[in-house]
Amino acid sequence: MQYNQAVTAKDRSVATSPPAGPSLVAERTPPVDRMPPSERTPPAQRTPDDELVLIYTPFGRDGPLIQTVLGRAGLSSAVFSDMKDLEAALSSGAGAAIIGEEALTASVVASLASTLRSQPPWSDLPLFIMMAGDADTGKTKRLAHLEPLGNVTLLERPLRPVTFISGIRGALRARNHQYQIRDYMAMRQVDSLALQHSNEELLQANAELQQFVYSASHDLQEPLRMVSIYSQLLEQKYSGQLDVEAERFISYTRDGARRMEQLLKDLLLYSQSTAVREPPEFPIDANLALDHAIANLRANIEQNEASIVRDRLPLLEVHEIHLHQLFQNLIGNAVKYRGERTPRIEIRVKRQKDCWLFSVADNGIGIDSNHSELIFGIFKRLHRACEYSGTGIGLAICKKIIERYRGKIWVESEPGQGAKFFFTIPDRRIAAEVSVSPPM
């Protein structure tokens, strides 16, 4: 190898420095073993491998001298005279590496560059190169190839040991932050896998629950129909032969079976309200979904002489069946819970920053603000069945649909002042444009 020369007293003065530019001024100091006791750092216990300082100086006494200085500063180190052993140690983890300039042959530079390229993304190994003040141009050019590959610092001999230790400690602190990033990334990966597993279990549980609800709703309807049919037969066969109390009991049985059958149908509808998990293939015209909902409610609307005022609605990336269910439930409730005035329903929409804000307002009986959250619960009713028909499932379906698209739904109302329902639907096209827009 090149530069196989005797180690002079100048070399034995252990030259190091913190990261610095070409203008760094070296200071000559006595050997470490001659330093006053006040400047020596007491030895400390050996640190873990991730704080180990690797020293590669195959010639002379630089390696043992540097190891002595590091040891007295409480820093663990290991000296190597073979590049393969050094590369193996680097692969196992290290805090920093110190390499003497005399070892930097072309083959060593190439091998070291290959090792540095193989570092994981979080790793940027601090690399110190011990240079002589009269380093030739050839070695400087080879070192330039190493700078983009790692955290390379050139140290010009001779320098003060105190300054050297300060630079090594700074590099180890930076290296420790890198290991913290590694540990954090590992924890995130574990958390991500656990979350993925939990999501898979949740999807499976939801699928099983949906299948159970469907089976229960379907299977329970048959015996209920039997109860309803035979109660009607009893009423027809023994009409006029039973006393008033018996006829009332039969009527209760028939009405209870009818309500239970409707509850099961609504429960099935609720479970299927967001069963479609695939995103829509293309935007749909919200006006068509509203037209469909109004057509289904036409008889009820005409019977109550209700009027509907509407804005022109936008294109939305939702499934039409969901938007249709949403409008049908809100408009149906506006007609059902009418007051003494002729029902008037206003459907408005306006664009916000990254979503569309819809409102459906009526002039009906209104809702107590204390119940503004309760009404969105499944089977939650504010009135008795004899006052208003229904099972209390409609607004729960609306809430489930809106949450399916990451939106929000709420109501503003006072008794006797009508109700105004708001809901938001994110505009995914706007969100996508914002996410890919370049910074200003």
C-alpha positions in Angstrom: 0.0 0.0 0.0 1.0 3.6 -0.4 2.2 5.9 2.4 3.8 3.1 4.5 5.9 5.5 6.5 7.2 5.6 10.0 5.0 7.2 12.7 6.6 10.4 13.9 6.0 12.3 17.1 3.7 14.6 15.2 1.6 11.6 14.2 1.5 10.3 17.8 0.0 13.6 19.0 -3.5 12.2 17.9 -4.9 14.6 15.4 -8.6 15.1 15.2 -11.2 17.9 14.8 -14.9 18.6 14.6 -16.5 19.0 11.2 -14.9 21.9 9.5 -14.0 23.4 6.1 -10.6 23.8 4.5 -9.8 26.8 6.6 -9.5 24.7 9.8 -6.4 25.5 11.8 -4.7 22.6 13.5 -3.1 23.0 16.9 -0.1 20.9 18.1 -0.6 19.3 21.5 1.5 16.9 23.7 0.7 13.1 23.6 -2.3 12.0 25.5 -0.3 10.2 28.1 1.4 13.5 29.0 -1.9 15.5 29.4 -2.5 17.0 32.8 -5.0 15.0 34.9 -7.5 17.9 34.8 -7.9 17.5 31.0 -8.4 13.7 31.2 -12.0 12.3 31.2 -12.4 9.3 33.6 -13.1 6.0 31.8 -16.7 4.8 31.6 -18.4 1.5 31.0 -18.5 0.1 27.5 -21.4 1.5 25.5 -23.7 -0.6 23.1 -22.6 -1.4 19.6 -24.7 1.4 18.1 -22.3 3.9 19.8 -19.1 2.0 19.0 -16.4 4.0 17.2 -14.7 1.9 14.5 -11.0 2.8 13.8 -9.3 1.6 10.6 -5.6 2.4 10.6 -3.6 -0.5 9.2 -0.2 1.2 9.7 1.5 2.8 12.6 0.3 3.6 16.1 -2.6 5.9 15.2 -5.2 3.2 16.0 -4.1 2.5 19.5 -3.6 6.1 20.3 -7.0 7.1 19.1 -8.5 4.2 21.1 -6.8 5.4 24.2 -8.1 9.0 23.8 -11.7 7.6 23.2 -11.5 5.3 26.1 -10.4 8.0 28.5 -13.4 10.0 27.2 -15.7 7.1 28.1 -16.3 6.2 24.4 -16.1 2.6 23.2 -14.0 1.8 20.1 -12.5 -1.0 18.1 -9.4 -1.0 15.9 -9.3 -2.9 12.6 -6.5 -3.6 10.3 -8.5 -5.4 7.6 -11.2 -3.7 5.5 -13.4 -6.8 5.4 -13.5 -6.9 9.2 -14.4 -3.2 9.2 -17.2 -3.6 6.7 -18.6 -6.5 8.7 -18.6 -4.3 11.8 -20.3 -1.5 9.9 -23.1 -3.9 8.8 -23.7 -4.9 12.5 -24.1 -1.3 13.6 -21.7 1.5 14.7 -21.7 5.0 15.9 -18.9 6.4 13.7 -15.9 5.3 11.8 -12.4 6.8 11.7 -10.0 6.0 8.8 -6.4 6.9 8.4 -5.5 8.5 5.1 -2.7 6.0 4.5 -5.4 3.3 4.2 -7.2 5.0 1.3 -6.0 3.1 -1.7 -8.3 3.0 -4.7 -9.6 -0.5 -3.8 -10.4 0.6 -0.2 -12.2 3.7 -1.4 -14.3 1.6 -3.8 -15.1 -1.0 -1.2 -16.0 1.6 1.4 -18.2 3.5 -1.1 -20.1 0.2 -1.8 -20.7 -0.3 1.9 -22.0 3.2 2.4 -24.4 2.9 -0.5 -25.9 -0.2 1.1 -27.0 1.8 4.2 -30.7 1.8 5.0 -32.6 5.0 4.3 -32.5 6.2 7.9 -28.7 5.7 8.2 -26.0 8.3 7.5 -22.9 7.0 9.2 -20.5 9.7 10.4 -17.2 9.0 8.7 -13.9 10.8 9.8 -10.9 10.7 7.5 -7.5 11.4 9.2 -5.6 13.6 6.7 -2.0 14.9 6.8 -1.5 18.5 6.1 0.4 17.8 2.9 -2.1 15.2 1.5 -1.6 14.7 -2.2 -4.2 15.6 -4.8 -4.9 12.0 -5.7 -6.2 11.2 -2.3 -8.3 14.3 -2.1 -10.0 13.5 -5.4 -10.8 10.0 -4.1 -12.2 11.4 -0.9 -14.5 13.7 -3.0 -16.3 10.6 -4.2 -17.1 9.6 -0.7 -18.7 12.9 0.4 -22.1 12.3 -1.3 -22.3 8.8 0.2 -22.1 9.6 3.8 -21.4 12.1 6.6 -17.8 12.6 5.7 -15.5 14.9 7.8 -11.9 15.5 6.9 -9.6 15.8 10.0 -6.1 17.4 9.4 -3.3 16.3 11.7 -2.3 17.3 14.3 -5.3 18.6 16.4 -6.2 18.9 20.0 -7.7 15.7 21.6 -10.3 17.9 23.4 -11.5 19.2 20.1 -11.4 15.7 18.6 -13.6 14.3 21.4 -16.0 17.1 21.0 -16.4 16.3 17.3 -16.8 12.6 18.0 -19.4 13.2 20.7 -21.4 15.5 18.3 -21.3 12.8 15.6 -22.5 10.1 18.1 -25.4 12.4 19.2 -26.4 12.8 15.6 -26.0 9.0 15.1 -28.2 8.4 18.1 -31.0 10.4 16.5 -30.7 8.2 13.4 -31.2 5.1 15.6 -34.2 6.8 17.2 -35.6 7.3 13.7 -34.9 3.6 12.9 -36.7 2.5 16.1 -39.6 4.8 15.4 -39.9 3.5 11.8 -39.9 -0.1 13.2 -42.6 0.8 15.7 -44.6 2.4 12.9 -44.3 -0.7 10.8 -45.4 -2.9 13.7 -48.3 -0.6 14.3 -49.2 -0.5 10.6 -49.2 -4.3 10.5 -51.3 -4.5 13.6 -53.7 -1.9 12.2 -54.0 -3.8 9.0 -54.7 -7.0 10.9 -57.4 -5.2 13.0 -59.0 -3.7 9.9 -59.2 -7.2 8.3 -60.8 -8.6 11.4 -63.2 -5.7 11.5 -64.2 -6.1 7.9 -64.8 -9.8 8.5 -66.8 -9.1 11.7 -68.9 -6.5 9.8 -69.5 -8.9 7.0 -70.6 -11.6 9.4 -72.8 -9.1 11.3 -74.4 -8.0 8.1 -75.1 -11.6 7.1 -76.6 -12.2 10.5 -78.8 -9.2 10.3 -80.0 -10.2 6.9 -80.7 -13.8 8.0 -82.4 -12.7 11.2 -84.5 -10.1 9.4 -85.5 -12.5 6.7 -86.1 -15.5 8.9 -88.1 -13.6 11.6 -90.5 -12.1 9.0 -92.0 -15.5 8.3 -93.3 -16.3 11.8 -94.5 -12.7 12.1 -96.5 -13.0 8.9 -98.0 -16.2 10.4 -99.0 -14.3 13.5 -100.5 -11.5 11.4 -102.4 -13.8 9.1 -103.9 -16.0 11.8 -104.9 -13.0 13.9 -106.8 -11.7 10.8 -108.4 -15.1 10.4 -109.5 -15.1 14.0 -110.9 -11.6 13.6 -112.9 -12.6 10.5 -114.1 -16.0 11.7 -115.3 -14.9 15.1 -116.3 -11.4 14.2 -119.3 -10.5 16.4 -118.9 -13.5 18.6 -116.2 -12.2 20.9 -116.5 -9.5 23.5 -114.9 -6.1 23.1 -111.8 -6.9 25.1 -111.0 -10.0 23.0 -111.4 -8.1 19.8 -109.0 -5.5 21.2 -106.5 -8.1 22.1 -106.6 -9.5 18.5 -106.2 -5.9 17.2 -103.1 -5.4 19.4 -101.7 -8.7 18.2 -102.2 -7.8 14.5 -100.8 -4.2 14.9 -97.8 -5.5 16.9 -96.9 -8.0 14.3 -97.2 -5.3 11.6 -94.9 -3.0 13.5 -92.4 -5.7 14.2 -92.3 -6.7 10.5 -91.7 -3.1 9.6 -88.9 -2.8 12.1 -87.2 -5.9 10.6 -87.5 -4.4 7.2 -86.0 -1.2 8.3 -83.2 -3.0 10.2 -82.4 -4.8 7.0 -82.4 -1.5 5.1 -80.1 0.0 7.6 -77.6 -2.8 7.4 -77.6 -2.6 3.6 -77.5 1.2 3.4 -73.7 1.4 2.9 -73.1 -2.2 1.8 -71.5 -1.0 -1.4 -67.9 -0.5 -0.5 -66.4 0.1 -3.9 -65.9 3.8 -4.8 -68.2 5.1 -7.6 -66.8 4.7 -11.1 -67.7 8.2 -12.1 -69.5 11.3 -10.7 -73.3 11.3 -10.7 -75.7 14.1 -11.2 -77.2 14.9 -7.7 -80.3 16.3 -9.5 -81.2 12.9 -10.8 -81.0 11.4 -7.3 -83.2 14.2 -6.0 -85.7 13.7 -8.8 -85.9 10.0 -8.0 -86.5 10.6 -4.3 -89.3 13.2 -5.1 -90.9 10.8 -7.5 -91.1 8.1 -4.8 -92.7 10.5 -2.4 -95.0 12.2 -5.0 -98.3 10.7 -3.5 -97.4 11.9 0.0 -96.2 15.3 -1.3 -99.4 15.9 -3.3 -101.6 14.7 -0.5 -100.1 17.3 1.9 -99.9 20.0 -0.9 -96.2 20.4 -0.1 -94.0 22.7 -2.2 -90.3 22.1 -2.9 -87.8 24.8 -3.8 -84.4 23.5 -4.9 -81.0 24.7 -6.1 -79.2 23.3 -9.1 -77.2 20.5 -7.6 -73.6 19.5 -8.5 -71.9 16.4 -9.7 -70.8 14.2 -6.8 -68.6 11.2 -6.5 -71.1 9.1 -4.5 -73.3 6.1 -5.3 -76.7 7.3 -6.6 -78.6 4.9 -4.3 -77.0 6.5 -1.3 -77.9 10.0 -2.3 -81.4 8.9 -3.2 -81.9 7.4 0.2 -80.6 10.5 1.9 -82.9 12.9 0.1 -85.9 10.6 0.4 -85.5 10.3 4.2 -85.0 14.0 4.8 -87.9 15.1 2.5 -90.1 12.4 3.8 -89.6 13.6 7.3 -90.2 17.2 6.3 -93.6 16.2 5.0 -94.5 13.9 7.8 -93.6 16.3 10.6 -95.6 19.2 9.2 -97.2 21.9 11.2 -100.5 23.7 10.6 -99.0 25.5 7.6 -98.7 24.1 4.2 -95.4 22.3 4.0 -92.6 24.2 2.3 -89.2 22.5 1.7 -86.1 24.3 0.6 -83.1 22.3 -0.7 -79.9 24.4 -1.0 -76.3 23.8 -1.8 -73.1 25.8 -1.8 -69.4 25.0 -2.3 -67.0 25.3 0.6 -63.3 24.9 0.6 -63.1 21.2 -0.2 -66.7 20.0 0.1 -70.3 20.7 -0.8 -72.6 21.9 2.0 -76.3 20.9 1.5 -79.3 22.0 3.6 -82.9 20.7 3.7 -85.1 23.1 5.5 -88.9 22.9 6.3 -91.5 24.9 8.2 -92.8 21.9 10.3 -93.1 21.3 14.0 -89.4 21.6 14.7 -87.2 19.7 17.1 -86.0 20.6 20.6 -82.3 21.4 20.4 -81.7 19.0 23.3 -82.6 16.2 21.0 -80.4 17.2 18.1 -78.0 14.3 18.6 -80.5 11.7 19.8 -82.6 11.8 16.6 -79.7 10.3 14.6 -79.6 7.1 16.7 -81.1 3.9 15.4 -84.7 3.4 16.4 -84.8 6.7 18.3 -88.1 8.4 18.2 -89.4 11.6 19.8 -93.1 10.8 19.3 -95.4 7.8 20.0 -96.3 5.5 17.1 -100.0 6.6 17.4 -98.9 10.2 16.6 -96.5 9.6 13.7 -95.8 6.5 11.8 -92.3 5.1 11.3 -89.6 3.2 13.3 -87.0 5.9 13.8 -84.5 4.4 11.3 -84.5 7.1 8.6 -82.1 9.6 10.2 -79.8 6.8 11.4 -79.5 5.7 7.7 -78.7 9.3 6.7 -76.0 9.6 9.3 -74.5 6.2 8.2 -74.4 7.3 4.5 -72.8 10.6 5.2 -70.1 9.1 7.4 -69.5 6.6 4.7 -68.2 9.5 2.5 -66.3 11.2 5.4 -68.9 13.9 5.7 -70.9 15.4 8.6 -74.7 15.8 9.3 -76.4 17.9 11.9 -79.7 19.8 12.5 -80.6 23.3 13.6 -84.1 23.7 14.9 -86.4 25.0 17.6 -89.9 23.7 18.4 -92.5 25.3 16.2 -89.9 26.9 14.0 -89.2 24.1 11.5 -86.0 22.2 11.1 -83.0 22.7 8.9 -80.8 19.7 8.3 -77.2 20.2 7.0 -74.8 17.7 5.6 -71.5 17.9 3.8 -70.1 15.7 1.1 -66.3 16.1 0.3 -65.5 17.1 -3.2 -62.7 14.5 -4.0 -61.7 16.2 -7.2 -60.9 19.4 -5.3 -59.1 17.5 -2.6 -57.0 15.7 -5.2 -56.1 18.9 -6.9 -55.0 20.5 -3.6 -53.0 17.4 -2.6 -50.9 17.5 -5.8 -50.6 21.3 -6.1 -46.9 22.4 -5.9 -46.0 24.6 -3.0 -46.1 28.4 -3.7 
